[in-house]
Amino acid sequence: MDEFVPRIEAIWQQTLQYVTTLGFYTQIGAVFAAIIVSFAITRLLTTRVKVFREEPKPGLLFEARKTLHSLRALVLPVMIVLALGVATPISTELLGEAWLIRVAQGLGIIFLVYSLASHFIKNDLIILILKWLGIPVALLYMLGLHDDAISYLDSLTFEIGNIRITLYAILRTFVFGVVLFWLGRLSNATGQRVIRNQPAFDAGTREVIAKLFEIGVFALIGLLLLNVMGIDLTALAVFGGALGVGLGFGLQQIASNFISGIIILIDRTITIGDYIELEDGRTGTLRELTMRSATLETFDGKDIMVPNERFITTAFTNWTHHNKKQRYSLSFQVSYETDLPKLFDIVRDVVKSHPMVLSGDDLPPAQQADAEIEGFGDSGVDILVEFWMEGIDEGENRVGADLLLMIWTALQTHGIEIPFPQREIKVLGEINPPKPTK
């Protein structure tokens, strides 16, 4: 710190001398010219470029266009910083100095930081870093002290064994780590939203691309952070190979589910919204599909977590993957005295009257509601009713229960008997046999 005070005093004396020189007024003119040019370019971009001029409408790449439109607030500060950046070497070449222009550029950077923090950043930690680190860095740049500040922070060290750690390396890793992971989360959320809104791909393909995009973003962030920390990536190759072998044995099940998830997303055997019956008889609607497991939501409010590997190694039934139409059957019994042709007409009319049962002359005969003899029981004739409907006969679509009640009501109206088990008991021989005589 003792070196900074004389440096600042020297800069102040130089500033007083600059006020009376031609170079001072030339630099002021260059600053004003850069600002005027920045305003002109900003107005040109915001009035001529459609993505900045108009609020984007839903359509192709809507999320990307919406993000670009929101960046219009940064056009002016970015143009000012760029224009002053161009003026700095020009002034240095012509006048031999550009101190005042660098001061203006530092103020422009501060303006850019505040614009970025107020319009786009909602994370309090990022705002804190920008205000308490970004602005001081800009001030040091204005004064030409940023190189000295870096050297001073790099000189503050402590050692752990053979490892030498500097305060500058700690601050750099912390700041870049926070910013990189924040940018990663923001980029991942935006990218996945854009991918999932693309109508050109089906749901399975969108999920594959979204997951691969997420993996790629965070892998890139990890590599960048290692580079910022000064770690040689080639030195990690041998260690990474040995670690990979160990993890391969220890995390074999997780790796299997991960690979199975990729296979499922690629071949699209199941998609979101499918009604699936597992091998053990449990059923549910596929609500979520991740790289590790699938979530089946049952109609009684429970979630079944199914490892992805089960969809590869075991059998399951997908009720609605390719065809939403499903056939269901009901069974009941009538007495042997029933007029069966009349009963069949009554039952068919009752079943067709339900609003969710598929009916109409345009349907093929195999999909028409039907009633037929299923068999002959001990107490009566077994009747089989078959019907088709869109969706699953479960949850809110309790069609089977409705039809049973409707059939019961129709049978009662027409006096058709539903038998119950009856048994005849025949007693053979005398009840009270005569007593033998003595």
Secondary structure, DSSP 8 states (H G I E B T S, - for coil): -TTHHHHHHHHHHHHHHHTTSHHHHHHHHHHHHHHHHHHHHHHHHHHH-HHHHS---SSTTHHHHHHHHHGGGGHHHHHHHHHHHHHHHHHHHHHS--HHHHHHHHHHHHHHHHHHHHHT---HHHHHHIIIIIHHHHHHHHHT-HHHHHHHHHH-EEEETTEEEEHHHHHHHHHHHHHHHHHHHHHHHHHHHHHHT-TTS-HHHHHHHHHHHHHHHHHHHHHHHHHHTT--GGGHHHHHHHHHHHHHHHTHHHHHHHHHHHHHHHHTSS-TT-EEE-TTS-EEEEEEE-SSEEEEE-TTS-EEEEETTHHHHS--EESSSS--EEEEEEEEEE-TTS-HHHHHHHHHHHHHTSTTB--STTS-GGGS-EEEEEEE-SSSEEEEEEEEEES-SSTT--HHHHHHHHHHHHHHHTT-------------S-SS------
